[in-house]
Amino acid sequence: MSERSNSPLVRNPLLSLNAAKQLQGLPPDARQALAAMLRDMRDDARRRAQECWRKHKAPMAVYWKCVGVYCNHLYRVVRP
């Protein structure tokens, strides 16, 4: 098995979007508030995914898992 790249663009594909550069240009206080909100959304989505998985609702578990992943990617874009 080959090793996974450590390139930020491979680890977080959202960094290649023009909007990511715009988000990084926001004032630090706005970025901090947005990062906190995205972190909370990520945590909530992860909890929902676990609950759906526990209840054997795999399609919804996958949905919430994906929501959590994208929230985490966005969080890593905007965190100050």
Contacts in CASP RR format, 6 or more apart in sequence:
PFRMAT RR
TARGET T0000
AUTHOR 0000-0000-0000
METHOD contacts of the structure
MODEL  1
MSERSNSPLVRNPLLSLNAAKQLQGLPPDARQALAAMLRDMRDDARRRAQ
ECWRKHKAPMAVYWKCVGVYCNHLYRVVRP
4 10 0 8 1.000
5 11 0 8 1.000
8 15 0 8 1.000
9 15 0 8 1.000
9 16 0 8 1.000
12 73 0 8 1.000
12 76 0 8 1.000
12 77 0 8 1.000
13 73 0 8 1.000
14 20 0 8 1.000
14 70 0 8 1.000
14 73 0 8 1.000
14 74 0 8 1.000
14 77 0 8 1.000
15 77 0 8 1.000
20 77 0 8 1.000
23 31 0 8 1.000
23 34 0 8 1.000
23 74 0 8 1.000
23 77 0 8 1.000
23 78 0 8 1.000
24 31 0 8 1.000
24 77 0 8 1.000
24 78 0 8 1.000
25 31 0 8 1.000
26 34 0 8 1.000
26 78 0 8 1.000
28 80 0 8 1.000
31 78 0 8 1.000
31 79 0 8 1.000
31 80 0 8 1.000
32 79 0 8 1.000
32 80 0 8 1.000
34 78 0 8 1.000
35 75 0 8 1.000
35 78 0 8 1.000
35 79 0 8 1.000
35 80 0 8 1.000
38 71 0 8 1.000
38 72 0 8 1.000
38 74 0 8 1.000
38 75 0 8 1.000
38 78 0 8 1.000
39 71 0 8 1.000
39 75 0 8 1.000
41 67 0 8 1.000
41 68 0 8 1.000
41 71 0 8 1.000
42 68 0 8 1.000
42 71 0 8 1.000
42 72 0 8 1.000
42 75 0 8 1.000
45 64 0 8 1.000
45 65 0 8 1.000
45 67 0 8 1.000
45 68 0 8 1.000
45 71 0 8 1.000
46 64 0 8 1.000
46 65 0 8 1.000
46 68 0 8 1.000
48 60 0 8 1.000
48 64 0 8 1.000
49 61 0 8 1.000
49 62 0 8 1.000
49 63 0 8 1.000
49 64 0 8 1.000
49 65 0 8 1.000
49 67 0 8 1.000
49 68 0 8 1.000
50 61 0 8 1.000
52 58 0 8 1.000
52 60 0 8 1.000
52 61 0 8 1.000
52 63 0 8 1.000
52 64 0 8 1.000
53 61 0 8 1.000
END
